[in-house]
Amino acid sequence: MQIEDVLEKPLVVRPDDTVSHVASRMLAERRHEAVALDSSNNFLGIVLARDIVKKKVSDPHKAKIGQFIIEGNPLLPGTSLSEIINAFLVNDYRTIPVKKDNKIMLLTKLDVLELVKNDSNLKGKTAEDVMKFPCCIDFEDSLSTARAVLKDMNVSRIPVLKDGKVEGMIDTLDLLSPVVKGEITKRGEPDEERTHLDSVPASSFMRKNFPTAEAGAPLAKVVDLILKDQSAVIVESDGKLLGIVTPGDVLKLLGKEVKGAYVTISGMEDEDDFIKSVIYEEIEASLKKINKIYPVNYLVVHADKYGIGKRTKHSIKIRLATAKGFFFAHDHDWDMTKAMKGLLEKLEKEVIKRKEKFGF
């Protein structure tokens, strides 16, 4: 099975669609992302359910979805599976737009998981090898608390605990329902009292059925559960929460790491293999230096070429995510390796400058 075989038709929205309309369609079709097109069907970007949930919209029935569009370029057919996996890991998307035959299609993280489930890197692993302990909320916590956890901790799903045991799971789609409903009416005195959903227990929107596994369960079994239930797997022992395994946690075993950071490079597909190897060596050396200052999470590099006469100028942009925030740099040169070297030097200087300024 090839990547082209699992591409899906997207949920298409327009910039002038209302937030409540888009949220309603996402709920109905269980879609975490939508593709935004203009009136001429030109690709504008992606709309994420989690962004709608995190930002409190005063009137979702009037507000336009255009404010939530994330601009970007769709991947092209022929992009390697390793590059696609890194794109998922870096951006934490559930779905990535792919251009095929002048149409925008979608590739989901679950589709990728289906393609790689028999990869040798997953064999011999257990749930315990990849699980992490999740951010949780209490059964009585309000909807506003759940929304705050999603926003502040940058997660997509939250286990709901009662007396230390997992009672249910809430993800971004579950929290789209309040966006559609807006407010509920509480019956009481002769005059009806309007009660905001923010004060309602988040557990009212949780899903009580969710897949579980023991810590020693083979990873292959866990992946099958994820694919079957289209959901993350809770790892527990005698009802006690031990961790969670998400599709992203599994894909991290297949991502391209350079000195502990996930690196995505685009725009260099046509470069000579020797040039690519030199660039990766430079990136590895730079990350080694930076990691001593701030722990590095991921690095995104994009290169463009500009033809001037018979010569080609290289322009490279870089985005670095660390435990202490983001760093950006841009450089250009007639020589690709010189452009990359200058870019990395600028990036290192920015990191050092922030360290010296704030002392942490």
N, C-alpha and C positions, 0 to 999 in steps of 0.2 A: 504494500500500500504506500502510495506517494502522498506528499503534502497536498498536491492539487486535488487528490481524491476526497479529501475531508473538508475542503472549503465550504462554507455555508453562506447562504444569502443573508444579508444584514437586515436589521431593523433600521429603516430609513426615517430620519426626521428632518424637518426644515427649521431654519433659525427662528422663524416667527411662530412656531408651535408653542403652546403654553407648557409650562413646567408640569402642571397636573396631567395634561394630555399625554406627554411623553412618559411620565412616571406610570400612568395607567397602562400604557402599551407595554412598557418594560415588565410590569407585574404580570400582565396577561400572558406574555410570551416567555417569561422567566429569562429575560435578557439583562445582563449586567452592563452592556455597552450598546450604544446605537451609533450609526454612521450619519453624520450631518452632511446633506447635499444642498446646493443652492437650487434656484428655479431651473437652471440649465443642467442639473444633475452633475455639477462639478463637485469634487470632494472638498469639504471644508475642514473636516476633522472628526474627532470622536467625542461622544458624550458619555460620561461615566455615571452609573447609578450612585456610586459612593460619594461623588461630588455633590449630587443633588441632596443626598441625605445629610452630608456634613454642613452644608450651608443652609441656614434657616431662611426660607423665603416667606416674606410676610403675606403675600397673596399668590399662591402657586397657580390659581385659576386665571391670573392676568399676566404674571411674569413670563417673559419669553425664554425659551431654552437656549437661545443664542449666547447668553452670558456664560454658559457651561461648556461651550465648544472648545476642545483642546486641539490646536492646530498641529499638523504633522504630516509626514509623507507616508503613504502606504508602502509596504514591502513589495518587492517585485518577485514574480515567479522565478525560481532558480536560486533564491536565497537559501543558503545551506541551513540544515536543521539546527546545527550548533549556534549559528547566528540568531535564528528565530528563538531558540531557548533562552539565549542571553537577553534578547529584547524583552521577553516575558519577565525575566528575573529583574532586570534593571528598572523597568517601568511598572512592575507589579500589576500588569493588565491581566484580565481573564481572557481577553480577545484582542487580536491584532488585525488591522485591515490589510488586505493583500490585493494588489491590482492584477486582474486576469482578464485578458481580452477586452481591455478598456472599461471593465466593470470593477467595482469595489466589492470584494468578498471578505469573509471573516474566517479567521483561524482561531479556535478557542484553545485555551490551555489544556482542557480535557482531551481535545482532539490530539494534541501533541503527546499527551500522556499515553493515549491509546497507541500511538506510533512507536513509542520508546519503551513500553512496558516490559518487553523481553530483552532489553539492553543488558549486556553483560555487567555493566557498572551497578546494576540494581541487584544482581544475584548475590545471595548470601547475607543480604542486609535484612534487618528487622525494623519494626516500628520504632523501637527505642533508638536506633541509629540515626533516625532523621527527625524524630518528634521534637517539638519545642513546647515550653509551657506557655499557654495563651493568656491574654488579658481577659479577665472575667468580670461579670457583674453579679450582684445578688438578686434573688427572685423578686425582692421588693423594690429594687432600684427603678427609678423613673426612666421614661423614654429619653428625657434630656440627658440623663447620665449615660445611657447607651450611645447616644449621638456624640457626646463629648469623648467617650473612649475611642470610638471609631475615628474621630478627628484628631485627637491628641496623640494617640498611639499608632495611627496610620495602619489600622487593621481592617479586614473586610468581614470578619465574623467573630462573634463573642459567645462563649459558653455561659449559660445562666445557671448559677449555683443555688442550691437550697440545702442548708445543713451540710455543706461540704460536698454534696453530690451534684452531678450535672443533671438538671431537669429539662434543659432544652438548649437550642442554638438559635442565635439571631444573626442574620447577615444583612448586607445592604439592601437586598431586595425586600426582606421582611419589613425594613424600615421605610420603604417607599409607600406603604399603605397609608401611614399618617399624612404623607405629603398629598396624596390623592384626596383623603377625607378632610384635611384641614382642621376642623374643630368638631367636637361632639357635643351633644346637648345632654346635660344632666337634669333629670326631672326632680323637682323639689317643691319650692314654694310656688304660688300661682304664677309668678314671673319665672320663666325658665332661665336657669343660670348657665351661661356659656362657660364651658370648661376646656381649656387647651389640652391637647393630647400630650404635651410635654410632661404633664404631671401624672399621666397614666403609667402604671407599672409596665416596664419594657417587656416583661414576661407575657403580657397580653398578646404580643406579636411573635413570640418565639415558636419554633417548630419542635414538637415533643419527640418526633421520630428522627433519629440520627444514627449513623453507623458507629460502632465501637469495636475496639480490638485490644488485646493484651499487649504488653510491652514486647514480649518475645515473638509476636506474630510475624511470620515472614512478610517482607515488604511487598512481595508479589500479591499476597492476599489483601493487604491494605490497599494497594493500587486498584485491585478488582472492586473493592468496596467503594472507593472513591468514584470509579467510573460508573458503577451500578447505581449509586445513590446521588451522583452529581453533587457530592458534598465532601467536606473535610471529614476525617475520621478522628473520633475522640479515643484516646488511649487511657485506659483505666484499669484498676485492680480492686476487686471487691467493692466496686462503686466509687472508689476514690480516684479523682482526676490526677493523671500522671502527665498528660501532654496532649498535643494535637498534631495531626499530620495533614498538611494541605497539599494540593497539586504542586505548588511552588517549592515546598520542602523536598519533594521527590525530584523535581527537575534540577534542583541545586546540585545533585550528584552528577549531572550531565553538563552543567554550565562550564564555561571556559574561565578558569580562575587564574589570575596573575598575582602572585604574592598575596593571596587571601582576598582579592577584590575581583568582582565580576566586571569584565571588560567587553564593551561592544564597540566595534569599529565598522563604520560604513563608508562607502565611497572609494574604497581602495581595492575593490574586487579585481580590477584589471591590472593591478600593479605586479611587477615581477616578484616571484617568491623570495628572492634574496632581499629585495627592498622590504618586503613584509617582515621577514625575520629580523632585520636590523631595527625596524620600527618597534616590534614587540620587545626586543632586548632593551631599547631605550625606555619604553614604558615600564618594563619590569624594574629597571634600575631606579627610575624616578619614583615609582610607587614604594619601593623599599625605603627611600629617604623620607617620603611623606608619611609613611606608616609609623615612623618613629616619633613623629610629631602629633599626628591625629590618626586614629584608626580609620582605615579606608573601607567604604562599603562598595562603591562601584564607580566605574569610569566610562564615559561615553565620548567617543571620538567620531567626528564626521569630517570628511575631506571633499572638497570641490576642485574641479579643474577649470582653468580659463585659458582658452587659446588666444595667444597674441602673436600674430604672424606665424612663424614656424615653431615658436616656442610655447611651452605650456607652463602656466603659473599655478602653484598649488596653494590653496587656502584651507586651513584646518581650524576647526573649532573644538573645544573640549569642555566637558562638564564633569566635575568631580564631586562625589557625595561622600562626606566623612561624618564621623560621630559628632563633629562640631559645626556642621552646616555644609553649604555648597560653595564651590569655587568654579569660576569660569575664566577661560583664556582663549585668545585667537591670534594666529600668526600666519604669515604667507611667505613663500619663497619660490624661486624657479626650481629648486631642488627639494624633492619630497622629504628626504631625511633631514635636511637643514631646517625645513619648516617645522617638522616634528620636534627637533631638538630645541629650537627657539620657543616653541609652544610650551614644552615641558619645563623649560627654565623659568618662563613667566609664571607658570602654575606653582612651581616650588616657591618662588619669591612671594606670591600672594599668600600661600600657607604660612610661610615664615613671618610675613608682615602681620598677619592676624594674631599669630602666637605671641609675637613681641608686644603688640598693642594691648591685648587683653590678658596675657599671662597665663592662659589656660587653653 
